[in-house]
Each structure stands twice: as structure tokens, then as C-alpha cells.
């Protein structure tokens, strides 16, 4: 009888260890839900695509001379890398061309880690980006930050290449 109960204990320990190591199980235990799937994009055949001409009464908006670029981060980090410093310095031109225009800095993470952890990390990435821009001379009153954590991946694949794209700070003009 001792051998049988020992076997049950070993089986329970093995199952507990396996399930505890699974991030999905831990998320379910914490009451977390998986992010909603991205909206499906329907492909349009070339013959079905219609190009509408703009109405003559409305002039087309002038393209902005400089567009804001996003930056990326290393795994589990929120420090601005040297290459990304150059990108943020390039973005400085947009701020000079659009004085007083409000901007939202969105912090994003890859899918690894818990929802809570990634929300905090995403906020640290957004804040680090904001601080860098403020140090360049951008008015902090026009900059707002938000963290989306791992909820809005730009690349939904489950591999390092996709994860590297998802670890980012988007800098978006507010309409």
C-alpha cells in the first residue's frame, strides 16, 4: 500500500511541476485572459479593388515632411539603445514642424511574461521614451504615455523575430 500511495504522490508532484511551469496555466490561475485575436484582414482581389477619386471641393491634405518613427527595445529592458537614440533625434524634427501638437507614446511588449508584468514594462518603455524626448527639449505637457503591454502585438507570430518587433514604443500624434 505504501508503494501505491508513493506513486500517487510522485505523479501529483510531476503534474504540479509541469502545470506550474506553463505560463498559460499561471495566467488562468490569476484570472487573466488571453488577448483578443487581431481582426482578420480580408484580401481584396485586384479586380475588386476600386480606387475612388477625391471630391474636387476638398483639397488633399499636405503630406507631413517628417513622420514619427517607433523605437524598439531589447528583451526585458526599457533603456534607449544608441540606434534608437538616433531615431528619437530624427523625430525631433517633427516636433519642431508641429509645435504644440499632442503626442501619445505607447509602450508595448512581446507575449512572454504575465499581463501585469508586461503592463509595467510597457509603461517603463513609454516613460523612458518620453524622458528622452523631454531631454531633447520637447515640452513634456504635449507628451502622454500609455502601456498596452502584450495586448497589441504588431507581429502575432511566436518566434524571436516577431517578439523583437513587438518590443517597441510607438509615437503617435493625437488628433
N, C-alpha and C positions, 0 to 999 in steps of 0.2 A: 504494500500500500504506500510505503514511503517513496518508492521509486516512481510510482504513478503521480503522486502529488508533486514530486520534484520536477517531473516532466512538464506538468501543467504550469508550474511556476516559471520554468525556463521559457516555455512557449509564450507566456504572458509578458515576460521581460523582453523577449525578442520582438514581439509585436509592438509593444510600447515604444521600444527604441526606434523601430522602423517608422512608425507613425509620427513620433515626435520629431524626427528628422525631416519630415515632409513639410515644406512651407505652407502648402495648401491646407494641410490638417491644422496647423497652428493658426492660420487665418480664420478657419471655420470655428476653432475653439474660441477665438477672440470676438467672434460675431462679425468678422469682416466679410465683405462680399467682393467678388472679382469685378474688375471694371467692366462697364458695358462694352460689347464689341463695337468696333468702329462702324460707322454707317457704310453700307455697301455702295460701291460706285458702279453704276451701270454703264457699260461700254456702249457707245453710240457708233454705229457703222458710218463710214464717211458719207455714204449717200443719204443717210438720215440726218446728218448734221446740217443745220441751217444757220447761215450767217445773216443776221439782221443788220441792216444799215441804220446808223444812228439818225434820229429825227433832226432835221435841219435847224429847228428852233433852239436846240440845246447844244452849245459848243462842247466839244470833248474836253475833259479835264486835262490840264497840262501835266505831263509826267514829271515826277519829282526828280531832281538832278541826282540826289543821293538817297539810296534806300537803307533802312536799318538792317543790320545783319545780326544773326544769332551767334552765340558762342557755345562751345562745348566744354565739358569737364571730364576729368579722369574719374575712374571708379571710386566711389565712396569719398570724394573730395569736393570742396567748394572753393578752392583757391583759383584765381585767374591765372591761366598759363600764359607764357610770353607771346605765343602766336595769337592768343585771344585778346591780349592787351592791344595788339596792333589793330585788330578788328574793332575794338571799342574806340580806339583813337580815330579810325575811319568814320565811325558813327558820329563822332563829334561834329563833323561837317553837316550832318542832317539837323542837329540841334541848332547850329548857327543859322541854317537856312529856314528853320521853322521855330523862331523864338516864341516861348510861351506855350507851345503845343504840348499837351499832356501825353505821357507815355506810360504804358504798363510793362513791367518786367516780369515775365512768367518763368518760374523755376520748375524744371522737370527732372525726372529720374528714370532709370531703367526699371524693369519689372522685378528685379531682385530686392528682397527685403520686405518688411511689413508696410502696410499703408501708413501707419503713424510715423515710422522711421523716415520713409520717403517724403512725407509731407514736410517734416522738419528739415531734411536735407535740401529739398527743393526751395524752401524759404531761405536757407542759408546761401544757396546759389543765387537767388534773386537779390538778396541783400548785398552779397559781395559784388555783384554786377552794379547795383545802384551806387554803392560806396565808391567803386572805381570811377564811375561817371561823375559823381559829385567831386571827386578829387581832380578830375579833368576841368572842373569849372561849371558843370551843368547844375542848374538850380534844382535842389532836392524837392522843392514844392511841386514840380511838374512830373516827378517820378513816383509811381506807386508800384508796389510789389505784390505778387501773389504766388502761391505754390500750388501746383497741380500734382505734385508727387509723381507717382507712376500711372496716373489715371488717363493721361492723354499722350500715348506714345506716337511718335512720328513714323516709326517703323515697327510694325507689330510682330516681326519675326522673333524667334527665340534663339538668338546667337549673338556673339560678341559684336559683330559689325552693326547689327540693329541696336544693341544696347548702347554702343558708343554714340550713335545718332540721337538716342533718346535722352542722354545726359546733357541737358542744354539749358540755356536761358534765352528765351525769345524776347525781343524788344519790339513792342507793338505800339504804334500811335493809337491814341484813344480818340474816337470820333466824337 
